[in-house]
Amino acid sequence: MWKALRWPRVLATQMAREFKLPDIGEGVSEGEIVKWLVKEGAPIKENDLMVEVMTDKVTVQIPSPVTGKVLKLLAKEGETVKVGATIVLLGEEGEKVPAGPAPAAPPAAPAPSKIPPPPAPTPIAAPGGPALAAPAVRKLARELGVNIDALRGTGPGGRITEDDIRGAGKGPTPAMAPKPAVAVEELPPKRAPAPSGLEERIPIHGLRKRIAEKMAKSEAMAAPFTYVEEVDMTQLVHLRDRLKEIAEERGIKLTYLPFVVKALVAALKEHPTLNASIEDEKQEIVVKRYYNIGIATATDEGLTVTVVHDADKKDIWTLAKEIERLAGAAREKRLTLQDIQGGTFTITSLGKEGGVFATPIINWPEVGIIGVHKIEKRPVVRNDLVVIREMMYLSCTFDHRAIDGHVGAAFVQTLAKYLEHPALQFVGLE
């Protein structure tokens, strides 16, 4: 887990040492302090785990570079800090926290002037609660020093836009002009607090915060539509049952996912615009000629998308082993950056709890995602006869900015073909 970390220089402050958030790599500029694994005043040894940090890329547990004592924790759990910021002071046993620098003197009052100062910015207050905004917009707000939660968004559904942020940094703009007071009066009254002990407040941080930000960004950026199809999985069920014993002899847990991955890659090769992403800043669709399939994995903290790289070059056994390895690493917090980066298309599956169908949220900036649901015996008509078959629904969501309805439908029909006739996955012929 640590191989991606480049340790910063541990700076001496008298005897105390400042430990700065290290550069975790891959363009990561900040991280969230998920959990401190040490306490102030406690002894610590070199390579003892100190803190769990989450970035947009991966969660890592960072060890101590020295043996000594934890003098002071300088960042709170749930706080986002920049790479290079000091997060903990380390020192020797018996050492005390050094006195901080004296506070700066307040600035002198400006001399009287006949010219009145320009009016201070007066952003319009939001109705209440955290602002609805994409992470990129929040980043811009931090850079410009704008309190995003004090703004009234002009985007769809009251969403804060970049223009709102820039306008707030310069003062009122026509787009942010105050609305009549009646708009405030029409807001519903605040709900009376519930009796003590009947509510629980759970902080949104760590993986849950990253999920919330990414899902909100997906819904804000993409134009999603969902297409659902029923698939006859009978042949695939029989094939998997026959191969399970062989897999067990090889120490492999064989689920349906490796077959779904194989079928998905075959369908993507026939419909290459689905194996793509959108670069919004450049207004380009980037079609990928490699096949890195993301698989949503449930963990105790939330959903993590792991990535099977070069899935088109792996056989069923290799895919099964890699999927199992990634799932275990996700649940045990042993994922590396390589394990979660570079995906080109995503599969989400709840296995036996998969329900009938759903509307998956696109793993932005990809242009599509498929939801795999439970397989169950159902009566269907074949050759004018009612027979019992192993049936499953596929729920597929696409970004309509890149994928038209008929293209998405054709892709799903191709995917269904490879699932219904799994022999095609191995011979490459129709």
N, C-alpha and C positions, 0 to 999 in steps of 0.2 A: 504493500500500500504506500510505502514511503518513497519508492524509487523516483516518483515524479517531483519530489520536494528538493529545492535547493536551499540549504540553510542560510539564513542571513547572518551577518556578523553580529555576535552577541556583544553589545556595547557596554563598557563599564561606566557606571555612574557612582563615583566614589567606590564603594565595594559592591554595590548592587549592579546587576546586569539586566539590561533591557532586552527582552526577547520580542522580536518583531514578527508579525505575520509573514511567513515565507512566501516566495513566489511559487505557486503550485503549478504554474505553467499553462500552456494552451490558451493564452490570452486572458486568463483570469485576473481581474484587477481588484476584486474584493471577495470577502467571505463572511458568512454568518457564524457567530459563535453559538453552536448548538448546545454544547454541554461542557462544563468544566469537569475534568476528571481528577482534579486536585483541589485542595483547600488552602486558604491563606494560613501561613504559619507552619504548614506541614513539611516534613523533610521530603526530598525527592532525589532520585538517582538518575544518572545518565541513561537515556533511552526509556525511562518510565513515561507512559502516556500522560500527557498534560491536558489536552483539549481536543474536542471534536469540532471540526469546522466543515461547513457545507458551502459549496460554491454552485454556480449554475451547471457545473460539469460533474462534480463528484463530491462525496463526503469522505474526509480523511481524519484520522486520529493522529495528532502530532506529538512526538516524544520530546522529552527534555534533552538539550544538548550538553547539559552539565549535571554534576552531582552537587547538591546543596539544600537550599530551603526556598519555599515559595513565599516571597515577601508580600506581594500584592497583586491581585487580579485587576487589570485595568480595563477590561471589557466585560459587559454583562451578557448572560445567556440571552439569545434572541437579537443581539446587537450586530449590525453589519459594519465591518471595519475594512479599511483599505489595506492592500498589500503594502508592507513596510511600516504599518502603524504598530506601536508598542502595545502588546496585549498583556504582558505579565512581567513583573520584576522578580528576578532570581538572585539569591545571595548565599552567604555562608551561614552555617548554624550559629545562632546567637546574634546574628546581625538584625538590625532594625530597619524599617523603611526609611530611606533618606527623606529629609525635609524637601518639600517641593519648592520651586522658585517663587519669589515674592510676587504677589499680584501686581499687575501693571497699574500705574497711576491713572485715574480717570482723565480723559482728555479735557483740556481747558475749554471753557465756554467760548464760543466764537464772539468776536467783537460785533457790536451793534452795526447793522447795515440798513441803509434806507431802502435797499432792494429786497423785497420779501423773498424768502427761500421758495424753491419750487415745491408744489404739494407732494406729500409722500404718497407712494402707491396705495390704492385702496381697493384691493381685490374683493370681489363679492363673496360673501360667506356662502358656503355650501349648505344644503339642508341639514347636514349632520352625518356623522359616521365617516369612515375612511373614504377617500376619493376613489373613483373608478377610473383607473388609468393603466396603460401598458407599462411594463418595466422600462422601456426606452424613454417614455415620457417622464417617469419618476426620476430616472437618471438625469435628464435635462433639468428637472426641477431642483435636484440637489446641486447641480453645477451652477445654476443661476441664483441659488439661495432663495427659492420661492417655496412658501408653505403650501404644498399641493392640496392639503386637506381644507384649506380656507378658500378654495376656488369653486366656482360654479362652472361645470363643464358645458361646452357648446356642441360636443359631439353627440352621436346617437345614444339615447338613454342617459344623457347627462355625463357621458364619458369625457374626461379631461384630454385635450389635444395639445400638441406641441405649440400651436398658435396661442392657446390659452396661457401656457407657461411663459412664452416669450412676452405676451401682452402684460402679464402680471409683473414681469421684471422691469417693464418700462412705464408702468402706470396703467390707468384704465384705457381700454380701447373700445371702439364701437361694438366688437363682438362680446365684450364683457360688461356692457353698460348695465347699470342697476335695473332690476325689474321692479315693477310697482310693488308697494308694500303688501297689496292684497295677496301676492303670490306666497308670502311668508305666512299670512293669516290663514291661508287655505291648507297649510300643512296639518296633518293629523296630530292631535295632542300626544305628548309623550306617554308611553305606557307606564302605569304605576309599577314600582319595583315588586318583584315576587317576594313572598315570605322567605325569610332566611332559611337556607338549607335546601331549597327546592330548585336551585339553579346551580350549575357548574360552569365556570368560565375557563376555557382552554385556550392558552395563547397560540396564535397562529405563527409558528416559526419552524425552523428546520425544514424537513422535507415537505411538510404540509404547506409551508409558505411558498416553496418553489413550485409545487404542483398548482397552487392557487394562481400564482403569477403567470405560469406558462399556459394554463388553460384559459385564463382571461385574455392573454395575448392572442391565443389561437382564435378565440371567438371574435376578438376585435379586428384581427387582421384578415382572416379568411372569410370566404363566402360559402359556407358549408351546405351541402345537400347530401341526403342519405338514400341509399338504394339497398333494398333487401331482396334476397333470393333464397328459395328453398333448394337444398342440395341432397341428393340421394347418396348417402355415405356407406351403403351396404357393402360394396366391394372393398372399400378401404377398411372397414371394420373387420372383415374377414382376413384381409392381408395382415393387418396389424396383429390380430389374434394369432396368426400362424408364425409371425416373426418374434412374438414376445418371448417364447422359450429360448430362441437363439440369442436374443438380446440379453436375457438373464444369465446365460452361460458366459457371455462376454462382460458381465458386470454392468450392463447398460439398462437404464430405465427408459423403456420405449413408450412414449405417449403419442398422441396424434399430431403434436406440433411439428415434428420433423417432416411429416408428409405434407402438412399445410405449407411449410416453408418451401419445400420442393415445388409444389403446385403453384405457389405464389411467384416464385422466380420464373417458372415457365410462362406464366401469364404476363409477367412484367416484360419479358423478352418480346412477346407479341404486341404489347401495348407500351412502348418505351416512355411515352410522356407521363405515365403514372409513376415511374421510377425517377422522380424529380423533386425539386424544391423551387420556391420562389424567392428571389432576392428583391425585396421591396424597394430598397434604396436605388438599385439600378434598373428596376422594372424589367427584370429578366427571369425567364423560366430556365432553370439549369437542369438539363437531362443528364442523368448519371449512367455511365456504361459499366458500373460495378454494382454489386448487389449486397448491401449491408442491411440485413433485416432486423428491425427493432422488435423486441418482444416485451410487452408490458408485464412486469413481475410484481405481485403483491408482497409487501413486507409489513412488519408490525407498525412501521411509521408511515406507510403510504405506498403509492405506486411508483415504481422505478422502471424506466425503459432501458433494458440492456440490449446490446447489439451483437448479432452474429455476423462477423465480417466475412466477405467473400463466400456467401452462402451458396452461390452457384457452383463453387468448386468443391463442395463437401458432399459426401454420400450420407445416406440415412443414419448410419452408425455414428459418424463424426458429428452430424448435426445434433443427434440425441445427446451425445456426451457434452457438447458445447452448451446446449440449452440447459442441461442439468447443472453444469459448472457455474454458469452465469446466475441461475436462480439461487444456488447456494451462496455464492459470493454476495449477492444483493441482500439476502436475509441476514448474513453474518457481517455486513459492512466491510467486505474485502474487495470491493470493485475498484478497478483502476480506471484512469481516464480512457484508455483504449476500450474498455468494456462498455462504455456508454456514449461514445462519440462516433460520428460518421454515418449514422443511420440514413437510409434512403427511402424506406417504407416500413410501416409498423403494423404488427399484429397485436390485438388485445383479446384475451381469452380468460374466462372464469372457470373453465373446465366444466365439471358437473353442475356448478352453480351458475352456469352461463345463461339461464333463462331462455326465453323464446327468441327475442331480438332486442336490440337497443340502438342508440344513435351515438356511436363513438365520436370523441372529439379528436380532430386532426392533431398529430404531433408536429406542430408548426416548427420549421417552415416547409415540411413535407407537404405533398398535395393530396395524400390519401392515406386511409387507415382501414383495416378490415377487423370486424368483430366476429369471433368464432364462438358459436353457442353450443348448448348441450345437444348431444346426439340421443335420440329416443325413437323407439319403435312406434310407427304410425301407419294407419291404413291409407294406401294410395292406390290409384288406378293405373294398371299396366296392361296394355293389350286388352282393354275393356274388362279386365278382371280386377277386383279389389284384393290387394295383397299387402302383407306387412313388410315394411322396409325400414331401414335405419336412416332416419331423416334428421337434417340439421339446417338451421337458418344461418346465412351469412349477412351481416349488417356492414355495409361499406359506406364510409363518408368521404366525400371528395371536396376539394376547393374549386368552386365553380369559376374562379378567376382563371384557372389553368385547364380544367377538365369540364367539357360539356356533358350533358346528360347522356347522350347516346354513346359517348366514348366510355364513360363510367359503366354504363350498362353492358357494353360489349366486353369490357375487361372482366366484369363479374361473371358473365356467361362463360368466358374462357377459363377463369379460375374454377368455376363449377365443373367444367368438362374434365379438368385434370384431377379434381377430387373424386368425381364419380367414376372415372376410369383411371385408377392409379398406375396401371401398367404403362400409360403414356408418359409418366414421369421418368421412367427408366429407359424406354426405347427411343423417346423423342419423336415418335411418329403418331399421326392421328389414325 
